[in-house]
């Protein structure tokens, strides 16, 4: 062979090799493979979601597939059995679906389809059991389905109608169609896979060998018909199905999830067909004590002794798969969460104790441990919270003995006697360590006590009162102290406002971390400057992210428009009469009050016949007073003098009238005139002459005409009762002092009388419209880990000086699931809910009326309510990839596992060889 031909052959070989890896670089998608399940009970109101744990395809997350939910009615199933294609109603394309009443008596079908842009293809389908109206009915259906499934595992060759009793989470296979139809039509209303899409069947229809039988072969194997039986089968029809399953090709395939038979007739490693079904794969149960009862009874509980009354229950994984439990928080009981995965067949002991702070009353709660896989283990807990411990009755100490461990009576075991041998513990219960059971062992170790933060605020409302528009300095800040009374550190969120963003107040939080067992943080709030006129209310929420509890503080301030107003103590000063040439007439005082909301600076008043002297500062703040002394001017001639004297500031003024009479000479008294009756006095007015509006002078008649004389009223000895709320009429006696120049030659009695009428009291009647619930947001959304705190405020509760007939409201009780009663203030409460759903908080307010001595309940009540929602707290399962696929910075993987490096090397060698040949030929030429 010539050298040229040899080089040509070598070059061709390298060129062919270099083309081989071309397909390696093509991006292909991975087909979904494995078993899809539906998580959640088939009951109205339950939320269903996809369980992807059974999918074998690597890298599949909840964002890698699309979701379609369908409703399969009994009519659809009937059509399917008759070989017709049912038209399933599409219910949605979200990740979850909430069952509605229209779904009752139907089945819910879920189809997931791999997203091509995520690198996946193909579809998987799962179907629930028939939807029931209630959760209880659904649980009964589930139990019944488990029993039916076990029967099917023992009798796999029964009639095809037994297919209705399969697991609620597996796909029901309709009658087989022709091969050309199966490729183009959909099953159960689910779109068929295209030619380039690999579609996996449910797990029970997979074969263990490389060759898969067709759908018709499966049906012949599961549901044999007479037309397909051999002559031997006709002679022995009772054993036809068994013969068909254990002979021929059936020996190398698995049917309905049963492992293929080996050559010696056994299945897998065991000697019998496994009985586990999908429903039994995820299943748990709670065992109380020796299992004879499902009620955990704490009896009477004295507040303060809750931690000493902890009892134990056993949670057992009765399924075939590992269970991952989620955290729960019952309303009236503290429970120990199960934080580690529980393997199949294993059990764990957890403690239950009354929740600290629960109000007195009797409680019967159902406590449910839930898993991420949808399994539940429930039991009932009962207790009665009492005011104080019954006399002579020692408190039981069940915390020292787990319920599932038979322990001799305390009288039978001396204190120094060790715990009985572990042989007394049931076989399926892990034997507690001897050090955990002795009678003289105190409360469980601190590691067993639930770690929980409890943040309390010493202030729920911050009322800044009123400020005047245009103020330059806001009121001083108010500070709430946040105290962590729990045994776990609290981590606080940022401050959130119900206004979206913080608008009307400046707030500050000294620390967002509060240490356990008494740690504190300060939360300060202060109105912002330059707010316009109006009333501002803003609620601030701080969330304890450790416990989910919300701390709410409501701040309010009123900004008033500027108001100028001056009040005066009296509108009349009467100096009576004096003889010409008078001297030594005493002065009288008048008090001016700033009734406005801005500072007033008074102008020094002047008068013609009277002298006005300021006895205090002229600049007065709102509510402050200024005092002026008034005396008649000296040297006035014989006459009667009346003058209106004004006291003013730049913005407003007030005034009073002053009277004085100068007599010519000495005259004689002939009569004293009694003042007119006084009426319109408000009930409860003080027993004071000025406040009862009694005149300071009376008119007297003399031989020289009328004059005025001073009078001193004996108010204290009149019959007036300030505390009486009824209308009153009474007479006040006064002593008259004759002025200088008036003689009493006629011996007239120097006494005057005046009649006064005081009106009846108008009771203060608080309106039920002012009853309110604070601290919980209307239509708010909380999680199963949240601790919700609220305060009930009754209208008229701030009436500190009640009078007969007054009406107020006080909070009586509150209800979410159970009803809890308040006996006294403070009217606050805290609760949490372990199940998601829509709830309503109702508070009943009791109307009370004051009878003159105490408040008494009436027949009237008022109810206020707040709607809110609870959602399931997100718990990440161990090993779950929480990174969204779209954010993963790596190449899309294909199903081709070929290592491309050798091909790249061959390609480089081929290119080098070609370049060498070209160079050689050029050089030769």
FENKAUR-V128996 format. One record per backbone hydrogen bond with DSSP energy under -1.0 kcal/mol. NH is the residue of the N-H (numbers start at 1). CO is the residue of the C=O. E is the energy in kcal/mol with one decimal. If there is no record, write none. Layout:
# FENKAUR-V128996
NH	CO	E
NH	CO	E
This chain:
# FENKAUR-V128996
6	2	-2.1
7	3	-2.2
8	4	-1.8
9	5	-2.1
10	6	-2.2
11	7	-2.3
12	8	-2.2
13	9	-2.4
14	10	-2.1
15	11	-2.1
16	12	-2.4
17	13	-2.5
18	14	-2.1
22	19	-1.4
24	21	-1.0
30	119	-2.6
32	121	-2.4
35	54	-2.2
37	51	-1.7
39	49	-3.2
43	41	-1.8
44	132	-1.9
45	99	-2.5
46	43	-2.1
48	97	-3.5
49	39	-1.8
51	37	-3.1
55	52	-1.6
56	33	-2.7
57	33	-1.3
60	57	-1.1
64	61	-1.8
66	113	-2.6
68	111	-1.6
69	92	-2.6
70	109	-2.9
71	89	-2.1
72	107	-3.3
77	73	-2.0
78	74	-2.1
79	75	-2.5
80	76	-2.3
81	77	-2.2
82	78	-1.6
83	80	-1.3
84	79	-2.8
89	71	-1.2
91	69	-3.9
92	69	-1.0
97	48	-2.1
99	46	-2.7
103	100	-1.6
104	101	-1.6
105	131	-2.7
106	103	-2.2
107	72	-2.6
109	70	-2.5
110	126	-3.0
111	68	-2.5
112	124	-2.5
113	66	-1.6
114	122	-2.7
115	64	-2.5
118	115	-1.1
119	116	-1.4
120	115	-2.2
121	30	-2.3
124	112	-2.1
126	110	-2.3
128	108	-2.5
131	106	-3.4
132	42	-2.6
138	134	-1.9
139	135	-2.4
140	136	-2.2
141	137	-2.5
142	138	-2.3
143	139	-2.3
144	140	-2.5
145	141	-2.5
146	142	-2.1
147	143	-1.9
148	144	-2.3
149	145	-2.5
150	146	-2.1
151	147	-1.9
152	148	-2.1
153	149	-1.8
154	150	-1.2
155	151	-1.7
158	155	-1.2
162	159	-1.9
163	160	-1.9
164	161	-1.7
165	162	-1.8
166	163	-1.2
170	167	-1.5
182	178	-2.6
183	179	-1.0
184	181	-1.3
185	181	-2.2
190	187	-1.6
197	194	-1.6
205	202	-1.8
206	203	-1.5
218	214	-1.8
219	215	-2.1
220	216	-2.6
221	217	-2.1
222	218	-2.8
223	219	-3.4
228	225	-1.0
229	226	-1.3
234	230	-2.1
235	231	-1.4
236	232	-1.1
239	236	-1.0
240	237	-1.2
243	239	-2.7
244	240	-2.3
245	241	-1.9
246	242	-1.7
250	247	-1.2
251	248	-1.1
252	249	-2.3
253	250	-1.1
257	204	-1.8
258	255	-2.2
262	266	-3.3
265	262	-1.9
268	260	-1.0
285	316	-2.0
287	314	-3.1
291	288	-2.3
296	380	-3.4
298	382	-3.0
301	384	-3.1
305	302	-2.2
309	306	-1.7
311	352	-2.9
313	350	-2.3
314	287	-2.6
315	348	-2.8
316	285	-2.7
317	346	-2.9
318	283	-1.1
318	316	-1.0
319	283	-1.3
321	281	-2.4
323	342	-2.5
326	370	-2.4
334	353	-3.1
336	351	-1.6
342	323	-2.8
345	317	-2.2
346	343	-1.9
348	315	-2.3
350	313	-2.1
352	311	-3.1
353	334	-2.7
355	332	-2.5
358	355	-1.4
361	385	-1.4
363	383	-2.9
365	381	-2.2
367	379	-2.8
369	377	-2.9
371	375	-1.9
372	324	-3.0
374	371	-1.5
377	369	-2.2
379	367	-1.9
380	294	-2.5
381	365	-2.8
382	296	-2.7
383	363	-1.9
384	299	-2.4
385	361	-3.1
386	301	-2.5
393	390	-1.4
400	397	-1.2
401	398	-1.4
405	402	-1.6
412	409	-2.0
417	414	-2.1
424	421	-1.8
425	422	-1.8
429	426	-1.7
436	433	-2.5
437	434	-1.1
441	438	-1.5
448	445	-2.8
456	483	-2.9
458	481	-1.4
462	554	-2.8
464	556	-2.9
467	558	-2.6
469	560	-3.7
471	468	-1.5
478	525	-2.4
480	523	-3.0
482	521	-3.3
483	456	-3.0
484	519	-2.9
485	454	-3.6
487	452	-1.6
490	514	-3.0
492	512	-3.6
493	543	-2.0
496	541	-2.5
498	539	-2.0
500	497	-1.5
501	499	-1.4
506	526	-3.7
508	524	-2.0
510	522	-2.8
514	490	-2.8
517	486	-3.2
518	484	-3.4
519	515	-1.1
521	482	-1.7
523	480	-2.9
524	508	-2.5
525	478	-2.2
526	506	-2.0
528	504	-2.4
534	559	-2.8
536	557	-3.2
538	555	-2.5
540	553	-3.1
541	496	-3.0
542	551	-2.7
544	549	-3.5
545	491	-2.5
545	543	-1.2
548	544	-3.1
550	787	-1.7
551	542	-3.2
553	540	-2.4
554	460	-2.5
555	538	-2.7
556	462	-2.3
557	536	-2.2
558	465	-2.8
559	534	-3.8
560	467	-3.3
567	593	-3.2
569	591	-2.4
573	657	-3.1
575	659	-3.1
577	708	-1.1
578	661	-2.0
580	663	-2.2
588	630	-2.8
590	628	-2.8
592	626	-3.2
593	567	-3.1
594	624	-2.8
595	565	-1.9
595	593	-1.1
596	565	-1.1
597	563	-2.1
600	620	-2.6
602	618	-2.8
603	648	-3.4
611	631	-3.3
613	629	-2.7
615	627	-3.4
620	600	-3.0
623	594	-3.1
624	621	-2.5
626	592	-2.6
628	590	-2.7
629	613	-3.0
630	588	-3.4
631	611	-1.9
633	609	-3.1
639	662	-1.0
641	660	-4.4
643	658	-2.1
645	656	-3.1
647	654	-3.3
649	652	-3.5
654	647	-2.8
656	645	-1.9
657	571	-2.3
658	643	-2.8
659	573	-2.7
660	641	-2.3
661	576	-1.9
662	639	-3.5
663	578	-3.1
667	741	-2.9
669	743	-3.2
670	701	-3.4
671	701	-1.6
673	699	-2.8
678	755	-3.1
681	757	-1.6
685	682	-1.5
688	686	-2.1
692	688	-2.3
693	690	-1.2
694	689	-2.9
698	709	-2.9
700	707	-3.0
701	671	-3.1
702	705	-1.8
703	668	-2.0
705	702	-1.4
707	700	-2.6
709	698	-2.7
711	696	-2.1
712	735	-2.5
714	733	-3.4
715	713	-1.5
718	715	-1.8
728	758	-2.4
730	756	-2.4
732	754	-2.8
734	752	-3.0
735	712	-2.8
736	750	-1.9
737	710	-3.1
742	739	-1.6
743	667	-3.6
747	744	-1.4
751	749	-1.9
752	734	-2.5
754	732	-1.9
756	730	-3.3
757	678	-2.5
758	728	-3.3
759	681	-3.0
761	725	-3.7
766	807	-1.9
770	767	-1.8
771	768	-1.7
772	793	-2.2
774	791	-3.0
779	867	-3.3
780	777	-2.0
782	869	-3.0
784	871	-1.5
786	783	-1.8
788	831	-3.3
790	829	-2.1
791	774	-2.6
792	827	-2.8
793	772	-2.7
797	794	-1.5
799	796	-1.7
800	798	-1.4
805	850	-3.2
806	803	-2.4
807	764	-3.0
808	848	-2.3
809	795	-2.7
810	846	-2.1
812	844	-3.5
813	844	-1.1
814	820	-2.6
815	842	-2.6
816	818	-1.3
820	814	-3.1
822	812	-2.4
828	826	-1.6
829	790	-1.8
831	788	-2.2
837	870	-2.6
839	868	-3.0
841	866	-3.1
842	815	-2.6
843	864	-3.0
844	813	-2.5
845	862	-3.9
846	810	-3.1
847	860	-2.1
848	808	-3.0
849	856	-2.8
850	806	-2.4
851	854	-2.4
856	849	-2.3
858	847	-2.4
862	845	-2.4
864	843	-2.4
866	841	-2.5
868	839	-2.5
869	780	-2.6
870	837	-3.1
871	782	-2.8
880	877	-2.1
887	884	-1.4
888	885	-1.5
890	888	-1.7
904	900	-2.1
905	901	-2.1
906	902	-2.3
907	903	-2.6
908	904	-2.3
909	905	-2.3
910	906	-2.6
911	907	-2.5
912	908	-2.3
913	909	-2.5
914	910	-2.4
915	911	-2.4
916	912	-2.0
917	913	-2.4
918	914	-2.4
919	915	-2.1
920	916	-2.3
921	917	-2.5
922	918	-2.1
923	919	-2.0
924	920	-2.1
925	921	-2.0
